[in-house]
Amino acid sequence: MRNFRELKVWEKAHAFVLGVYRATRRFPDDERYGLTSQVRRSSASVPSNLAEGCGRRTDRDLAHFCDIAMGSACESEYQLILAKDLDYIDTELHRQLEDQLLEVKRMLSGFTSAVRSRSDQ
């Protein structure tokens, strides 16, 4: 078991979630249970799954939760495109959030590969 708070990828993912929550405050009220809820849930799922995976006993389990986190990151990526296309966020804010998310995805991919190589030994 490892401390998820010590992972740089978790820190970056957490910062991304905070940005998503700030951005979604501006979404229309009628999206409260729609896109607002969806993008908040999918973005929060990334660091949440990292935390859960770190609480598991094996690297194989951790890698599985990293895979789930990556799926949630991809889901968030689409939902932010949709929010931009619906004019809920402007192009600049979308670019900032997307840049953060792409960094998280790169770090998560590297972390997952490292965990998998340890579990194969």
Buried (B, 14 or more C-beta within 10 A) or exposed (E): EEEBEEBEBBBBBBBBBEBBBEBBEEBEEEBEEEBBEBBBBBBBBBBBBBBBBBBBEEBEBBBBBBBBBBBBBBBBBEBBEEBBEEEBBEEEBBEBBBEBBEBBBEBBBEBBEEBBEEBEE
